[in-house]
Amino acid sequence: MELLQNLVQKYEDFINSPRGLGLCFAFDLVDKSHVADLIKKRFNYGLLYYPAGDKTLRFRLNTGFTSKDIEFL
């Protein structure tokens, strides 16, 4: 959760409302018009994240992820 908090603080003009449970975490985009653009880019990085509502991105972690993978994400 600390890495997620740091990400939100770093990009507070763009994202907010971090939350997580189990192998999932999410945050909201300040400008919901960017959701579709970010979803299009997910496969370029081998990431699994999905829209969850009109302004939320939800990420699902893989149990095979290393600490380095999570830091990259």
C-alpha positions, -999 to 999 in steps of 0.1 A, spaced: 0 0 0 30 23 6 40 22 -31 4 30 -41 3 59 -17 36 72 -31 23 69 -66 -8 89 -58 12 116 -40 35 119 -70 7 122 -95 -20 138 -73 -30 161 -102 -40 130 -122 -51 102 -97 -67 100 -63 -86 77 -40 -62 47 -38 -75 15 -23 -65 -22 -23 -77 -56 -11 -60 -89 -16 -44 -91 -50 -62 -61 -64 -58 -23 -61 -74 6 -77 -74 44 -80 -95 70 -96 -85 93 -124 -92 130 -118 -102 133 -155 -123 103 -165 -117 110 -202 -82 94 -199 -95 60 -189 -98 46 -224 -64 59 -234 -47 42 -205 -66 10 -211 -53 9 -247 -17 10 -233 -20 -19 -208 -8 -47 -231 23 -27 -242 36 -33 -207 21 -67 -200 -2 -54 -173 -37 -64 -164 -58 -34 -154 -94 -27 -163 -119 1 -160 -141 -2 -130 -167 25 -133 -163 56 -153 -132 69 -137 -115 40 -119 -87 17 -129 -85 -16 -112 -52 -36 -112 -49 -73 -106 -16 -86 -93 -2 -120 -103 10 -143 -76 42 -148 -96 51 -111 -95 84 -102 -78 90 -71 -58 107 -56 -89 75 -63 -109 54 -46 -83 77 -16 -82 75 -13 -120 37 -15 -119 
